[in-house]
Amino acid sequence: MNASNPGRALRRIAHSLLLAAAAIGAGAAAAPLTGTSDAVRSVAGWIAASGDAHDRPFAIVDKRNASLFVFDSSGVLIGTSPVLLGLARGDDSSPGIGTRPLSAIRPAERTTPAGRFEAAPDINAAGHAIVWIDYAAAISMHAVVPGSPTDHRLQRLATPSPDDNRISYGCINIPAAFFTEVVQPDFAKGGIVYILPEVRPLRDVFRMGAGRASGQP
């Protein structure tokens, strides 16, 4: 994003978010969300004004509304989608969680961490495409996985409410078509993922006070 003209970039993002909110309000099939939150608009505006994404593609994850907003390197919103998130509410990963088997991760530890993350595409051990968010904590974005039959992950994604979208071990599960058609091409060379907090204050997670952002949570 061109930080030399933050006003133009900010107007572009604001316009994109307004269009997304209008489409959501009209019942767009591709984005059954409840609306664009104040927190999403605030962080998107800060990214535009500060140039924090450094002309790279970026995504904003709104945990409270279980929604994903994907932007290209110019700051244009190119897609929104519901997502599945960590079962437990919280903004931090437990120390050393990335080295533990899934069976050793307690339900209360299955959080999706908040913060600013340098994301990178990769292939996991099962041969599936993913986008790493926090490698040390084993947190990534990927197409929705079946999980246990009792998880009903596809059904959870299809409901209009975000209340039943908490089921994963912390990774962000995305509808397969949206991951393949939007996330993978946009993050083909990496990008930035901003995961909004649900417990901590927004300004404790992102340095939104000063001029050009430092890029650290």
N, C-alpha and C positions, 0 to 999 in steps of 0.2 A: 504494500500500500504506500502511496506516495505521501510521505510525511511532510513534504514541502508545501502541500496544499491540504491540510487536515480538514478545513471547512468543506471542501468539495467531497473528500472521502467520507466525512461524517454524514453529509446530505445523501450520498449514494447508499450508505448502509441504512440510514433511517428510512429512505424510500423503499429499499428492499424489504425491510422488516414490516413496513406498513402493507406492502403487497402480500407478504406472507400471512399477516394477520387477517387481511381481507379474504384471502383464499381459505384460511382455516375457518373463519366465520361463515363462509359460504358452504362449508361442508366438503371441502376438497378431499377426494378419496385418498390421495397420496399423503395427506398430512392431517390425520384425525386428532388434532391437538386442541387444547382449550384456549389457546391464544398466546401471544408473545408477552412474556412477563417483563415487569419493570427492570428486573435484574439483567435479563438478556439485553434489553435496550441500553442499559447503563454500561455494561461491559463492552458491547459492540461499539458504542460511542467512544469509550475510552481507547479501544484498540485503534479506531480511526484517527482520533486526535493525537495520540502518542506515537503512532507508527509501530506499536509493539510487535506486530506480526512480521515486520521487516520484509514486506512484499512477498510473503509466502501464503499459501492457502491456510485457512484456519477453520476450526469448528468450535462451537459453543455447546456444551452439554448442560441443560437445565435439569438438575436432578429432581427438584420439587415437582416439575411437570413432566418428568420422564421424556424429555424431548431433545432432539439434536438439530442444530442449525449449522449448515456447511456453507462456507464462503470460498470463493476463488481468491487468487493472489491479488486481485484488484479490489477486494472487499465487497464483491457482489454476492448476495445470497443466492446459491444455486440449488438448494434443496433443504427441506425439513422432514423429519421423520420421528415417530415415536420410537423409544428404545427401552430395553430391559436393563436394569441396573442391579447393583449389589443388594442382597437381601436386607442387610442391616443399614440403618441410617447412621451417618457419621461421615467425617471429612478427612480421616487419616487412615492409612494402612497400618496394620500391626507390624512391629519390627520383625524382620526375617520371614515374613509371610510368603514371599516369593520362592523360598527354598523348601517349603513344606508341602507334602502331598495334600490333595483336596480333602481327603478323609480326616486330616488332622486340623482342618480349619473350622473352628466353631461357628455356629450361626451368627453370633454377635460380632465376629471378625470379618464377615463378608461384606465389606464396605467398598464403595467406589470413591476413591480419594478425590478431594478438591484441589485445584491448583492449575498452574500453567505448565504444560508438558510439551517437550520436543518429540513429535510423533514420527515414526518411521515405518514403512511397509516391510513385511517379512512373510515367511511361510512357517507355520508352526510344525510341531513334531508329527502331527497327523497329516501334513501336506496341504493344509488349508491356508488361504490368504488371511492375514491379519494386519492391523496397524498397531504397532506397539505404542503405548502411552507411557507406562512406567515399567521398564524391563525388570528392574530389581524387585518390584512388587508383583510381577507377573500380571499386570493389568494391560489389556488391549481392547481395541474395537474390532469386532468381527461379525460376520453373518450369524444370525441366531442359530444356536445349536439345540438339538432336541432335549438334551438333559434327561432327567428321569421322566417317565410317562406322566407322573403326577404333577410335574412342573407346569404343564399346559402352556408352554412358552408362546407358541403361535397364537393361541387364543388370547393370551394376555396382551399381546401386541395389537390385537384386533379390537379390543374394547376401547371406548372413547375416554375412559377414566385412567389417570396415571396411578391410581391407588393400588392396582394389582400388578404393577410393572417391576416390583422388587423381588427378584428370584435368583439372580446369578451370584457367583462367588466374588464378584467385584468388577468383572469385565463388562463392557458395554455391548450388548447384543442388539444387532440392527437387522431389520428385514432384509432378506437375502438380495432382492432386486435392488433395493436402495444402496446396499453396500457395494454391489457389483457395478452399478451404473453411475453412482455419484461419488461415494467415498473413495473407492479404489482409484479411479482416474484423477480425482482432485489431489489425493495424497500419494500419487505415484512416486514423487521425489521427496516425500515428507512434508511436514507442516507443523502447525501449532494447534494444540487442543486445550481449550479453557474449560475446566469443569467447575461449575458454580457450586459454592458450599450450600449446605442445608442446615448446618448447626452453627458454624462460625460466621461472624459478620463478613460481608463481601469485601470490605476494605482491609480486613486482616489477611485475606488470601491474595488479593491483587493490589499492587502499588499504584493506586489510581489517583494519587494526590498531586504529584509533580509533573513537570513537562513531559519530556520523552521518557517512556517507561523503561525500567531497567530490565524487564523481561523475567523477573523473579517473583514467585508467589510470596 
